[in-house]
Amino acid sequence: IQVTDCGTGIPPAQLTRIFDPYFTTKQKGSGLGLATSYTILRKHGGAILAQSELGKGSTFQLYLPAQTTDVSGPEESASIPLRPEEDPRRILVMDDELAVRSLCQRILERYGFRVVTARHGREAIDAVAAAVKEQDPFHLVILDLTVPGDMGGEEAFARIKLLDPEVRGVVSSGYSSSEVMAEFREHGFVSVFPKPYRADDLVQMVLTHARPIGQAPSSAG
């Protein structure tokens, strides 16, 4: 569920605090609206993502668990080519939100990819180290830029590149004004993937940027 307004926007420094209880920029606001929404969604196994641009407005995207049966229509299935099951590519998704990790995993596995998830940068580094050791490298790593209280995508990818110099990384964030998002190539990433995004955009991004099948990483020494 996506909700977009055309308001004044939220300053980047405040965007990271909008879900904190009692935080508000309004004189008469209680600061509980977004905090309550966040709590309700988390209790239902969901997530809420926000992005905002000053002078243009804000977008909130709500994720809720879907039913387990496949209810996709033929139009969606036909819009994205299936990966060949006999040689699927391996994708790492790092995000601190369980709902986002689970959603990405379900979407990508549906199209034949092998998916590993990580909660933060340290887990992502461990996953890449194990993959290189097993000679089963990742064809793409998708890293959340900001992980509150833990290692985010920028630092994690710098360390991952030491393990697999040829790894391809995509940085994802709901904060479009971030310097890393604007100058992603200077940080070694092949692309950015702003939140919120649609399922078909996720699959198409992976198809576009993942390392070719069969291309192994060079030895890091």
N, C-alpha and C positions, 0 to 999 in steps of 0.2 A: 504494500500500500504506500503510495507516494503522495505527499502533500507539499505544495509549493505556494509561497506567497510572494508578493511584490512589495514588501516592506523596505525598511531602511537597511536591513542586513545586520549581521552580528560581527563585531570586531574579532579578528583571529584570537586575540588574547583572552577573550571571554568565551569563545566557542567551546573551549575545552572544559568549561565550568557550568555549562547551561543545564546539565543534568544533576548538579549538586543541589541537595535540599536547601531551600531558603535563598538560593542565589537568584537575584532578579535585577534588571536594569530599570524597572518601572517603579515610580514612586509609590503606587498603591498595589503593586503586585505582591503575592505571597511567596513566590519562588518555589511553589510546590507542583505546579502543573506539569512541567517536563519531568521532574523527579518522579512524580506519581506514574506518569506514562512509562518511564523507563523501568520502574519496579514492576508494574503490571506485565509488561512485555517479557521481562526476564523470568518472572514466575510462570509464564506460559511457554517457556523455552524459546522465546524470540529475541529480537534485537531491534534497536533503533539507531539509525545513522543520520548525521546531520552535516550539511555543508551550507555555506553562506558567503555572499559577496556583498560588500558594502555598496549601498546605492541601488542594488538590484533585487535583493530579497534572499530568502532561505528555502531550502528543500529538506524535508524530513522523509526518510524511507523506513517503513515498518516491515519487519520480517516476522512471520509466524510459521510454525511447523505445518507442513502440508500433510495431507493424508497419504498413507503408504502405498495405495494403489496408483497405478500409472493412469493419469487422467489427461495426458497431453493430447492435443488435437493433431491431425495430420499436417496442418499448416506449419506448426512449429517444428515438427520432426523433419519436414521437407526443406526447411530453410537453412539447416546446418548439416553438412556432410558428416557421416559417421566415420570414426577412426577405424582402421582395419584391426580386428580383434587379435589377429595373430602377431602383431608387432606394435602394441600400444606404447605411447610415450609416457614418461614418468614426470609427474608434476608435484611440486611442493607448494602448499598454501599455508602461509603463516598469518594468523589473525588472532587477536586476544578475545574476540567474541565467538563463543561456541556456535551460536546460530549461523554466523557467517561462514565459519569453517565447514560446518555440516552441510550447509546449502551448496557451497562451492564443490565439495566432495561429491555430493549426489549428482549435481549437474554434469561435472566432468566425467565421472565414472559411467554415467549413462551413455556417453559418447565414446567409450572404450579406453579412456585414459586411466593410468594407474596413479592414484592420488595418495599422498602422505600429507598430514596436517601437523602444524606446530602452533603452540600457544604464544610463543614469544621468540625473540632472536636466538636465545641460547638453545632452545629445542631445534630451531631451524639449522643452526650450525652443526649440532650433533647428528641430525638427519643427513645432511650433506656429507659429513665425514664418514658415516656408515655407508652411504651410497657409493662413495669413491672407493672405499675399502673393499666393498663387495663387487666392484666393477659394474655397477648398475646405476649409473649417474642420472641425475635429474636433467630433463630436457628443458625445464623452465622452473624458476622459483618466483612465486608471487608473494611479496612481502608487504605487510601493513607498515606504514611509515611510523606510526606512533603507538606504542604499547605502554600505557600508564604503569609506572612502577617497575618496568622491566626493559630489556633491550629491544629497541625498535628496528625497523627495516634498514635504515641507513648504516648503522654500525654493524648489524648482522651481515649485510651484503659485502661490506669491506672484508670481513673475516672469511666469508664463504668463498670469495674470489681467491684467497690464498690456498684454499683446499682444491678448488676446481677453477682454474683461471679462465676457462672457456664457458663457464656457466652463464646462462642468460637470465637476467633478473628484471622483473617488472615491479615498480613501487606503486602501492595503492593507498589512497587516503581520501577522506572526506574534506580535507582542508586544502582547497585548491590554491590558496595563497602561499603555501609552503615553498621555501627556496629550493628544497630538494625536488619538489614536483615541477617547478619551473625550469630547473637546470639539471634534469635527471641524467642526461648523458655525461655530465661532468662527474657524476657519482657512480658511473659504470652501468647504469640501467639501460636497457634497450627501449623501454617505453614506460609510460605512466598509465594507471588505470583508476580514474577518479571514482569514488563512491558518491551516490549509489549507482549501480549498474544493473543491466538486465541479463538474464540467463544467456540469450543468444550472443550478447556482446562479450560475455566471459569466454564462451567457446571460441568465438571468432578471434579474440585476442590471443588465445593459446595457439590456435592454428597458425596465426600470423607470426608469432614471435618465438615459439618453442624451437629448441635445437633440432636439426634434422635427425630423423631416425638413423641409428647406427653410428652417429658421430660421437666418439668417446672423448673424454677430456684428456688433455696432455698432462703429463706427470708434473706435480708441483714441486718435486724434488724430495 
